[in-house]
Amino acid sequence: MLRSNSPGIFWSDKEKDLILKKLGEIVRHKRAELKISQEELAFKCRFDRTYISLVERGLRNISFTNLLILAEGLNTTISPPLSVACQNKE
């Protein structure tokens, strides 16, 4: 959503929440494809298991560097998950 009175791109809090939830669903789906637990993924990425849980539930706004680490732990790149998560944010 673009604000008419300010330059640049603006996403509402609702849109941001939807993107984080979608990203979390993608992470959960990819982890399930690999048949690994949250604990195993966390160990691989050197994260806490609760962090993985928060990301999967869309409750954590993951940093770019942690997203790269997580993608590597899931044997993927960030491109497909990001493009899917940002589609249909409404």
Backbone bond lengths (Angstrom), bond angles and torsions (degrees), N, CA, C in turn:
res aa  C-N    CA-C-N  psi(-1)  N-CA   C-N-CA  omega(-1)  CA-C   N-CA-C  phi
1 M - - - 1.434 - - 1.522 108.59 -
2 L 1.291 117.08 129.17 1.455 122.48 -178.37 1.516 109.73 -103.37
3 R 1.321 116.48 125.34 1.457 120.34 176.29 1.519 108.33 -75.31
4 S 1.311 116.13 134.77 1.464 119.47 -177.30 1.522 112.48 -73.70
5 N 1.326 118.35 -24.51 1.454 120.72 -175.73 1.529 113.96 -98.80
6 S 1.319 118.25 4.38 1.463 119.72 178.79 1.522 109.96 -141.23
7 P 1.331 116.57 144.74 1.465 119.31 -179.68 1.527 111.26 -74.47
8 G 1.293 115.44 157.53 1.455 119.94 174.56 1.523 113.05 94.89
9 I 1.296 114.48 -174.96 1.460 122.02 -177.07 1.518 109.20 -100.61
10 F 1.305 116.21 138.72 1.452 122.06 178.02 1.519 108.68 -130.49
11 W 1.317 116.47 127.07 1.452 121.26 173.65 1.513 107.68 -110.97
12 S 1.297 116.26 134.28 1.457 120.71 178.28 1.533 109.20 -69.09
13 D 1.314 116.18 164.14 1.465 120.55 177.30 1.527 110.56 -60.29
14 K 1.329 116.50 -37.13 1.466 120.57 178.66 1.527 110.56 -62.57
15 E 1.334 116.47 -43.84 1.464 120.51 179.27 1.528 110.73 -64.33
16 K 1.316 116.90 -42.13 1.472 120.68 177.83 1.524 110.79 -61.41
17 D 1.340 116.44 -43.98 1.465 120.21 179.06 1.524 111.50 -61.17
18 L 1.336 116.54 -41.10 1.465 120.49 179.39 1.530 111.27 -64.39
19 I 1.329 116.36 -39.26 1.466 120.06 178.54 1.524 110.28 -64.84
20 L 1.328 117.29 -43.55 1.467 120.54 179.48 1.526 111.29 -64.81
21 K 1.336 116.85 -38.68 1.465 119.82 177.54 1.526 110.93 -64.94
22 K 1.339 116.57 -42.99 1.462 120.39 179.88 1.527 110.37 -64.52
23 L 1.328 117.09 -42.54 1.456 120.42 177.60 1.529 110.05 -60.75
24 G 1.319 116.31 -42.19 1.467 120.56 177.56 1.515 112.72 -60.80
25 E 1.338 116.11 -41.02 1.470 120.27 177.34 1.523 110.66 -62.11
26 I 1.319 116.01 -39.80 1.465 120.71 179.73 1.519 110.37 -65.51
27 V 1.324 117.07 -43.35 1.466 121.12 178.50 1.528 109.56 -61.75
28 R 1.331 117.41 -46.54 1.471 121.61 -179.87 1.530 110.55 -61.09
29 H 1.333 116.38 -43.75 1.469 120.93 -179.50 1.534 110.65 -63.06
30 K 1.316 116.47 -46.07 1.468 120.52 -179.32 1.525 110.66 -64.29
31 R 1.340 116.90 -40.61 1.467 120.61 178.23 1.529 110.35 -63.27
32 A 1.330 116.22 -40.52 1.466 120.53 178.53 1.532 111.04 -65.02
33 E 1.340 116.71 -38.73 1.474 120.40 176.36 1.527 110.81 -58.71
34 L 1.332 115.77 -37.98 1.466 120.56 -179.21 1.526 112.16 -80.41
35 K 1.339 115.21 -7.59 1.471 121.95 -179.27 1.531 112.08 56.29
36 I 1.339 114.86 46.44 1.468 119.81 176.24 1.529 109.19 -122.55
37 S 1.310 115.00 150.71 1.460 120.73 -179.98 1.524 110.43 -80.36
38 Q 1.325 115.55 167.45 1.462 120.11 173.81 1.526 109.69 -59.04
39 E 1.297 115.88 -39.74 1.465 120.70 -179.74 1.532 111.23 -63.12
40 E 1.325 117.22 -42.77 1.468 120.42 178.61 1.524 111.44 -64.92
41 L 1.338 116.42 -42.29 1.461 120.29 178.40 1.531 110.00 -64.34
42 A 1.308 116.15 -43.41 1.468 120.59 179.47 1.530 110.51 -60.18
43 F 1.313 117.06 -43.25 1.467 121.35 179.39 1.525 110.30 -62.20
44 K 1.332 116.18 -45.02 1.460 121.90 179.04 1.530 111.98 -58.56
45 C 1.331 115.39 -39.58 1.472 121.37 -175.62 1.532 112.77 -93.18
46 R 1.327 115.93 -5.99 1.481 121.84 -174.98 1.520 111.90 62.14
47 F 1.336 114.85 39.51 1.455 122.59 174.01 1.520 108.25 -110.06
48 D 1.305 116.46 166.89 1.452 121.37 171.52 1.530 108.27 -80.56
49 R 1.321 117.23 147.68 1.459 120.56 179.51 1.525 111.35 -59.80
50 T 1.327 117.29 -36.11 1.463 119.92 -179.48 1.529 111.23 -65.18
51 Y 1.329 117.23 -29.97 1.466 120.93 176.87 1.528 109.62 -64.69
52 I 1.328 116.84 -44.65 1.474 121.31 177.50 1.528 109.49 -59.80
53 S 1.318 116.68 -43.60 1.457 121.28 179.10 1.526 111.35 -60.28
54 L 1.316 117.40 -44.79 1.463 121.49 179.52 1.533 111.56 -63.91
55 V 1.329 116.48 -41.12 1.471 120.38 178.30 1.525 109.61 -63.74
56 E 1.322 117.61 -46.16 1.464 121.50 -177.92 1.526 112.18 -63.74
57 R 1.313 117.19 -28.95 1.470 120.60 179.51 1.526 112.34 -90.73
58 G 1.333 116.70 1.10 1.453 120.59 178.51 1.510 113.60 73.91
59 L 1.337 116.06 22.12 1.459 120.65 -177.06 1.521 112.98 -101.29
60 R 1.314 116.63 0.70 1.463 120.54 -179.11 1.517 109.38 -128.82
61 N 1.313 116.95 126.54 1.458 121.97 176.05 1.524 106.99 -85.48
62 I 1.296 115.27 96.68 1.461 122.97 -172.00 1.530 110.69 -70.62
63 S 1.326 116.75 140.32 1.466 120.77 177.75 1.530 109.71 -74.01
64 F 1.304 115.45 159.93 1.461 120.35 -179.58 1.536 111.26 -60.09
65 T 1.320 116.87 -44.10 1.474 119.15 -178.66 1.524 110.94 -66.00
66 N 1.331 117.43 -38.55 1.462 118.98 177.25 1.525 111.18 -68.77
67 L 1.324 116.91 -31.60 1.464 120.32 175.91 1.526 110.43 -64.03
68 L 1.320 116.39 -41.06 1.475 120.34 176.35 1.525 111.20 -61.96
69 I 1.329 116.73 -44.48 1.472 121.56 179.08 1.525 110.08 -62.77
70 L 1.329 116.08 -45.32 1.464 120.86 -179.77 1.524 111.21 -62.39
71 A 1.325 117.03 -42.86 1.466 120.71 178.42 1.520 110.60 -60.13
72 E 1.321 116.21 -42.40 1.468 119.53 178.39 1.527 110.54 -63.96
73 G 1.323 116.76 -40.75 1.472 120.78 177.79 1.514 112.49 -63.60
74 L 1.333 116.56 -26.01 1.464 122.01 178.90 1.530 112.15 -96.28
75 N 1.332 116.67 7.67 1.467 122.47 179.26 1.528 112.20 57.40
76 T 1.322 115.95 44.47 1.461 121.23 179.45 1.526 108.51 -143.34
77 T 1.316 115.91 -176.39 1.460 121.39 173.86 1.523 107.68 -112.41
78 I 1.319 116.65 171.36 1.465 117.96 -179.94 1.521 112.65 -82.31
79 S 1.323 118.01 -15.39 1.470 120.06 -175.46 1.529 113.84 -59.19
80 P 1.325 119.48 -57.47 1.467 117.64 -178.16 1.535 113.26 -60.40
81 P 1.337 119.61 -48.16 1.467 118.11 -179.66 1.523 113.33 -60.61
82 L 1.322 117.80 -40.10 1.458 119.96 -179.11 1.512 112.05 -67.02
83 S 1.323 117.23 -43.05 1.467 119.04 -178.82 1.521 110.69 -65.44
84 V 1.312 117.77 -37.98 1.455 120.94 178.93 1.530 110.53 -69.54
85 A 1.330 116.57 -43.12 1.464 120.32 -177.94 1.525 111.50 -64.21
86 C 1.298 117.65 -33.28 1.472 120.99 -177.12 1.520 112.95 -84.77
87 Q 1.323 117.80 -12.13 1.464 121.05 176.43 1.513 109.22 -77.49
88 N 1.309 116.12 147.70 1.463 121.81 173.87 1.527 112.40 49.99
89 K 1.317 116.36 49.73 1.449 118.79 -178.26 1.519 112.97 -75.12
90 E 1.320 117.43 -7.48 1.460 120.16 178.62 1.506 110.79 -100.27
